[in-house]
């Protein structure tokens, strides 16, 4: 059974860069699409972007200037970087897996990690 | 930017049928997916490709599509179905993902 686990700092200062890693276990990161989604406290889900195992990416236009998603197949991990963060970026961040041919559906999700932006 | 529109809330009594709609201009071209999220938990996929049900999801969950609206139907609602439900799809080009605002299902 595929499992995903997010990791990274739970507190980030305003204007700094948020960095998270998703470690995939129980299966290979190769041949699949991998996504990041976030959810501000008490609010709905927001799609951040996805990466194919080969490295091709697509990002939410509203975040595109600040987002980078990368993959490390040797470590079975993919990562999220979000620059110039503000309090509005405070959210639970989820990583998820798509299929071999499409970013959707998101069949497997990590448990999520809360990132708070505060000085 | 592209948006999917869901009602904020739906309420039903146990045993009744709940219908949650999701509207978007690109839905005739792009598949819709439905996720269930209970408090403090990650979302769980309950319907994919408009009407397909993943293994392990009860048969009372079904999906349908008509024009620019897709519908999640839960027949014979049980107390355990109380949760937030999100539709998800992509823009008309299939490039960008998008979630609906979510619908809180209350079982009375």
Interface residues (C-beta under 8 A of the other chain):
Chain A: X35 X37 X44 X45 X46 X47 X50 X58 X60 X61 X62 X94 X103 X104 X105 X106 X107 X109 X110 X111 X112
Chain B: X1 X31 X33 X35 X37 X42 X43 X44 X45 X48 X49 X54 X86 X88 X89 X90 X95 X96 X97 X98 X99 X100 X101 X102
